[in-house]
Amino acid sequence: MDSIPTSHKASTIDEFCAEHRISKPFFYVLKKKGLAPRITKLGSKQIITIEDAARWREAVSAASAA
């Protein structure tokens, strides 16, 4: 898999979905189940930091290995 770009420190939900090749509706399914990465509200924007995205990838990887 190609590495996730780290040229920016945070992604919008749309960018996160594109970077991780998941659909936006699936992201909201994960969010409803409490399985999405942490979302930080910045004014009216919602962002996912690269640190939160990395923690999410680690959790997903660990869950799939179990």
C-alpha positions as CSV (number, residue, x, y, z in Angstrom):
1,M,0.0,0.0,0.0
2,D,1.2,3.5,-0.8
3,S,2.1,5.5,2.3
4,I,-0.3,8.1,3.6
5,P,0.9,11.6,2.7
6,T,2.2,13.5,5.7
7,S,2.6,16.9,4.0
8,H,-0.2,18.2,6.1
9,K,-0.8,17.9,9.8
10,A,-4.6,17.2,9.6
11,S,-7.2,16.1,7.2
12,T,-10.8,16.9,6.7
13,I,-13.2,13.9,6.8
14,D,-13.3,13.9,3.0
15,E,-9.5,13.9,2.8
16,F,-9.2,11.2,5.4
17,C,-11.7,9.0,3.5
18,A,-9.8,9.5,0.2
19,E,-6.4,8.8,1.8
20,H,-7.7,5.6,3.5
21,R,-9.8,4.5,0.5
22,I,-13.0,4.3,2.5
23,S,-16.3,5.9,1.5
24,K,-17.8,8.7,3.5
25,P,-20.9,6.8,4.3
26,F,-18.7,3.9,5.7
27,F,-16.8,6.5,7.8
28,Y,-20.1,7.6,9.4
29,V,-21.0,3.9,10.1
30,L,-17.7,3.6,11.9
31,K,-18.3,6.8,13.7
32,K,-21.7,5.6,14.9
33,K,-20.2,2.4,16.2
34,G,-17.4,4.4,18.0
35,L,-14.7,3.0,15.6
36,A,-13.8,6.1,13.7
37,P,-10.7,8.2,14.5
38,R,-11.1,11.0,16.9
39,I,-12.5,14.2,15.3
40,T,-11.3,17.6,16.4
41,K,-13.6,20.5,15.9
42,L,-11.8,23.7,14.8
43,G,-14.5,26.4,14.6
44,S,-17.0,25.0,12.1
45,K,-14.4,22.6,10.6
46,Q,-13.9,19.0,11.6
47,I,-10.4,17.6,11.3
48,I,-8.5,14.4,12.0
49,T,-4.9,15.0,13.0
50,I,-2.2,12.8,11.6
51,E,-1.6,11.4,15.1
52,D,-5.3,10.4,15.5
53,A,-5.3,8.9,12.0
54,A,-2.1,6.9,13.0
55,R,-3.8,5.7,16.2
56,W,-6.9,4.6,14.2
57,R,-4.7,2.7,11.7
58,E,-2.9,0.9,14.6
59,A,-6.3,0.0,16.3
60,V,-7.7,-1.3,13.0
61,S,-4.6,-3.3,12.3
62,A,-4.6,-4.8,15.9
63,A,-8.2,-5.7,15.6
64,S,-7.7,-7.4,12.3
65,A,-4.8,-9.4,13.7
66,A,-6.8,-10.7,16.6
